[in-house]
Amino acid sequence: MARTGIILCSIISLTILVAVILIACSFSVLNYNEVGLNYSQWFKVIENKSYEHGIYFIGLGHSFHRYEVSLTTIEFSSDRGSTLPTIKCRTQDGLELDLEISLQYRVNKDAIYNIYTNYGDNEKTILNRVILDVISDTSTLFTSNDFFTKRAAIQNRMKVDL
């Protein structure tokens, strides 16, 4: 009788331990500067709802696809810590330029589902390529002299085009 009590107590304890571990694995945390989309690893689907910072019970087999909502800097320069090297482009009169550019952006937390469905996990790579293309295209609208005399106008045009 005592032996069956020990076995029964062991089974109950093991069941409670497994349940506590499974429940703990069902929670996920988003940091203060993050938003996320609930991704089901079992069904390979993502929920069309963005979650802000906090602790969430999202279920077993689910995780967050995270996006930072703080300002992110992209720097194109020859400095050691830059994101990418300088942008090589041409002016309207055909002269080659090496532009050093720095810009900042913030992810719109209401648009992260659209960002994920359109670009997947490659959003930063695609963003860098779009920046390169837009800057290169905009530089061809100005002469080499304009880059010395109309710097503010060129900057505003590039900002509008981006």
PLY file of the C-alpha trace (Angstrom):
ply
format ascii 1.0
element vertex 162
property float x
property float y
property float z
element edge 161
property int vertex1
property int vertex2
end_header
0.00 0.00 0.00
2.83 2.42 0.86
4.60 1.57 -2.38
1.54 2.46 -4.52
1.22 5.74 -2.59
4.82 6.64 -3.43
4.28 5.76 -7.11
1.04 7.75 -7.24
2.69 10.72 -5.53
5.62 10.54 -7.98
3.28 10.47 -11.00
1.29 13.46 -9.70
4.48 15.41 -8.95
5.90 14.66 -12.40
2.62 15.69 -14.06
2.58 18.98 -12.15
6.23 19.62 -13.03
5.62 19.01 -16.75
2.48 21.21 -16.68
4.38 24.06 -15.01
7.19 23.81 -17.58
4.73 23.79 -20.50
2.83 26.78 -19.11
6.10 28.67 -18.54
7.15 27.97 -22.15
3.86 29.47 -23.35
4.80 32.96 -22.12
6.92 35.38 -24.13
8.36 38.80 -23.32
8.76 41.84 -25.55
11.23 44.48 -24.38
10.36 48.14 -24.06
11.65 49.12 -27.51
10.11 46.13 -29.34
6.85 45.20 -30.99
6.11 41.74 -32.25
3.90 39.50 -34.32
2.70 36.17 -32.90
4.14 33.38 -35.05
2.91 29.79 -34.77
5.76 27.37 -35.42
3.32 24.46 -35.74
0.99 25.95 -38.37
3.55 28.36 -39.92
1.16 31.31 -39.75
1.51 34.78 -38.30
-1.27 36.65 -36.53
-2.41 40.00 -37.97
-2.05 41.77 -34.62
0.95 43.66 -33.28
1.93 43.30 -29.64
3.68 46.07 -27.73
6.16 45.60 -24.89
5.11 43.33 -22.05
4.62 39.71 -21.01
2.13 37.68 -23.05
0.66 34.20 -22.89
0.88 33.32 -26.58
0.78 29.53 -26.36
3.09 26.60 -26.72
4.91 26.49 -30.06
4.45 30.23 -30.60
7.10 32.94 -30.65
7.33 36.61 -31.48
8.77 37.95 -34.70
10.37 41.06 -33.21
10.85 44.57 -34.58
12.68 47.41 -32.89
10.65 50.63 -32.70
13.53 52.81 -31.52
15.39 55.00 -34.00
17.66 52.96 -36.24
20.57 54.60 -38.01
21.84 53.53 -41.41
25.21 54.99 -42.35
26.90 54.77 -45.72
30.49 55.88 -45.20
34.09 54.76 -45.15
34.16 54.76 -41.33
34.83 51.50 -39.57
31.44 51.24 -37.79
29.27 52.19 -40.76
26.44 50.02 -42.03
27.59 49.98 -45.65
30.37 51.61 -47.69
29.95 54.95 -49.48
27.39 55.19 -52.27
29.01 55.38 -55.71
26.83 57.30 -58.15
27.02 59.82 -61.01
25.92 63.41 -61.47
23.86 64.74 -64.36
27.04 65.72 -66.18
28.56 62.24 -65.75
31.04 62.78 -62.91
31.41 59.98 -60.37
30.54 60.72 -56.73
31.25 58.87 -53.50
28.47 60.00 -51.17
28.59 59.53 -47.42
25.04 59.50 -46.14
23.45 58.85 -42.79
19.73 58.50 -42.13
17.47 57.39 -39.33
14.13 55.63 -39.44
11.60 54.21 -37.03
9.35 51.23 -37.72
5.66 52.09 -37.62
4.22 49.61 -35.12
0.83 49.61 -36.88
2.42 48.55 -40.18
4.59 45.62 -39.06
2.15 43.00 -40.35
2.30 44.59 -43.82
6.09 44.83 -43.58
6.34 41.14 -42.69
3.92 39.95 -45.38
5.61 42.08 -48.08
9.28 41.60 -47.20
9.53 38.67 -44.78
12.80 38.55 -42.87
14.65 40.54 -45.56
13.23 43.97 -44.76
16.59 45.52 -43.82
18.35 44.20 -46.92
15.56 45.46 -49.17
15.53 48.83 -47.37
19.29 49.24 -47.93
18.91 48.45 -51.64
16.01 50.88 -52.03
18.07 53.62 -50.34
20.99 52.93 -52.68
18.75 53.08 -55.76
16.89 56.23 -54.71
20.06 58.12 -53.79
21.75 57.06 -57.04
18.73 58.08 -59.13
18.32 61.42 -57.36
22.00 62.30 -57.76
21.65 62.11 -61.55
19.18 65.01 -61.44
21.89 67.46 -60.31
25.15 68.67 -61.83
28.50 68.43 -60.09
28.38 72.17 -59.41
25.00 71.75 -57.70
26.57 69.43 -55.14
28.70 72.37 -53.98
26.17 75.18 -54.28
22.75 73.56 -53.67
23.53 71.05 -50.95
20.37 71.77 -48.93
18.13 71.46 -52.00
19.72 68.12 -52.91
19.30 66.90 -49.34
15.61 67.87 -49.32
15.03 66.20 -52.70
16.66 62.97 -51.51
14.57 63.07 -48.34
11.36 63.53 -50.34
12.32 60.76 -52.78
13.10 58.36 -49.94
0 1
1 2
2 3
3 4
4 5
5 6
6 7
7 8
8 9
9 10
10 11
11 12
12 13
13 14
14 15
15 16
16 17
17 18
18 19
19 20
20 21
21 22
22 23
23 24
24 25
25 26
26 27
27 28
28 29
29 30
30 31
31 32
32 33
33 34
34 35
35 36
36 37
37 38
38 39
39 40
40 41
41 42
42 43
43 44
44 45
45 46
46 47
47 48
48 49
49 50
50 51
51 52
52 53
53 54
54 55
55 56
56 57
57 58
58 59
59 60
60 61
61 62
62 63
63 64
64 65
65 66
66 67
67 68
68 69
69 70
70 71
71 72
72 73
73 74
74 75
75 76
76 77
77 78
78 79
79 80
80 81
81 82
82 83
83 84
84 85
85 86
86 87
87 88
88 89
89 90
90 91
91 92
92 93
93 94
94 95
95 96
96 97
97 98
98 99
99 100
100 101
101 102
102 103
103 104
104 105
105 106
106 107
107 108
108 109
109 110
110 111
111 112
112 113
113 114
114 115
115 116
116 117
117 118
118 119
119 120
120 121
121 122
122 123
123 124
124 125
125 126
126 127
127 128
128 129
129 130
130 131
131 132
132 133
133 134
134 135
135 136
136 137
137 138
138 139
139 140
140 141
141 142
142 143
143 144
144 145
145 146
146 147
147 148
148 149
149 150
150 151
151 152
152 153
153 154
154 155
155 156
156 157
157 158
158 159
159 160
160 161
